[in-house]
Protein backbone atom coordinates (compact mmCIF):
# COMPACT_ATOMS: atom_id res chain seq x y z
CA UNK A 1 0.00 0.00 0.00
CA UNK A 2 1.38 3.43 -1.01
CA UNK A 3 1.07 5.89 1.83
CA UNK A 4 2.42 9.41 1.38
CA UNK A 5 4.95 10.48 3.97
CA UNK A 6 3.46 12.41 6.83
CA UNK A 7 4.70 14.75 9.49
CA UNK A 8 4.69 13.88 13.17
CA UNK A 9 1.09 15.02 13.70
CA UNK A 10 -0.34 12.83 10.96
CA UNK A 11 -0.94 15.68 8.49
CA UNK A 12 0.02 15.17 4.85
CA UNK A 13 2.25 17.99 3.49
CA UNK A 14 0.57 19.82 0.66
CA UNK A 15 2.22 21.28 -2.41
CA UNK A 16 0.09 24.41 -1.98
CA UNK A 17 2.68 25.95 0.33
CA UNK A 18 5.40 25.37 -2.26
CA UNK A 19 3.21 26.90 -4.96
CA UNK A 20 2.59 30.00 -2.86
CA UNK A 21 6.30 30.40 -2.16
CA UNK A 22 7.10 30.03 -5.86
CA UNK A 23 4.46 32.60 -6.79
CA UNK A 24 5.76 35.11 -4.25
CA UNK A 25 9.31 34.57 -5.46
CA UNK A 26 8.31 35.07 -9.10
CA UNK A 27 6.35 38.21 -8.24
CA UNK A 28 9.35 39.58 -6.33
CA UNK A 29 11.68 38.84 -9.25
CA UNK A 30 9.23 40.45 -11.70
CA UNK A 31 9.02 43.59 -9.56
CA UNK A 32 12.82 43.77 -9.29
CA UNK A 33 13.24 43.38 -13.06
CA UNK A 34 10.59 46.00 -13.75
CA UNK A 35 12.23 48.44 -11.35
CA UNK A 36 15.63 47.83 -12.95
CA UNK A 37 14.21 48.44 -16.42
CA UNK A 38 12.50 51.69 -15.40
CA UNK A 39 15.68 52.88 -13.66
CA UNK A 40 17.74 52.06 -16.75
CA UNK A 41 15.39 54.00 -19.02
CA UNK A 42 15.31 57.03 -16.70
CA UNK A 43 19.11 57.14 -16.40
CA UNK A 44 19.57 56.69 -20.14
CA UNK A 45 17.17 59.50 -20.98
CA UNK A 46 18.78 61.78 -18.37
CA UNK A 47 22.23 61.20 -19.85
CA UNK A 48 21.11 62.08 -23.36
CA UNK A 49 22.50 65.36 -24.54
CA UNK A 50 20.27 68.10 -25.77
CA UNK A 51 20.35 68.51 -29.55
CA UNK A 52 22.85 71.09 -30.74
CA UNK A 53 21.27 74.16 -32.24
CA UNK A 54 22.73 76.81 -34.54
CA UNK A 55 23.07 79.40 -31.79
CA UNK A 56 25.14 77.10 -29.59
CA UNK A 57 27.35 76.19 -32.53
CA UNK A 58 27.86 79.88 -33.39
CA UNK A 59 28.70 80.79 -29.80
CA UNK A 60 31.21 77.94 -29.60
CA UNK A 61 32.86 79.00 -32.87
CA UNK A 62 33.16 82.59 -31.59
CA UNK A 63 34.74 81.34 -28.37
CA UNK A 64 37.20 79.24 -30.36
CA UNK A 65 38.07 82.18 -32.58
CA UNK A 66 38.59 84.45 -29.56
CA UNK A 67 40.90 81.84 -28.00
CA UNK A 68 42.94 81.67 -31.24
CA UNK A 69 43.25 85.46 -31.32
CA UNK A 70 44.36 85.54 -27.68
CA UNK A 71 47.01 82.89 -28.38
CA UNK A 72 48.23 84.90 -31.38
CA UNK A 73 48.48 88.06 -29.28
CA UNK A 74 50.38 86.18 -26.55
CA UNK A 75 52.79 84.77 -29.14
CA UNK A 76 53.44 88.27 -30.57
CA UNK A 77 53.85 89.73 -27.11
CA UNK A 78 56.34 87.06 -25.97
CA UNK A 79 57.97 86.36 -29.31
PEKAUR-V598002 format. One record per backbone hydrogen bond with DSSP energy under -0.5 kcal/mol. CO is the residue of the C=O (numbers start at 1). NH is the residue of the N-H. If there is no record, write none. Layout:
co: <CO:CO>
nh: <NH:NH>
//
This chain:
co: <1:5:7:11:11:15:16:17:18:19:20:21:22:23:24:25:26:27:28:29:30:31:32:33:34:35:36:37:38:39:40:41:42:43:44:53:54:55:56:57:58:59:60:61:62:63:64:65:66:67:68:69:70:71:72:73:74:75>
nh: <3:13:10:7:13:19:20:21:22:23:24:25:26:27:28:29:30:31:32:33:34:35:36:37:38:39:40:41:42:43:44:45:46:47:48:57:58:59:60:61:62:63:64:65:66:67:68:69:70:71:72:73:74:75:76:77:78:79>
//
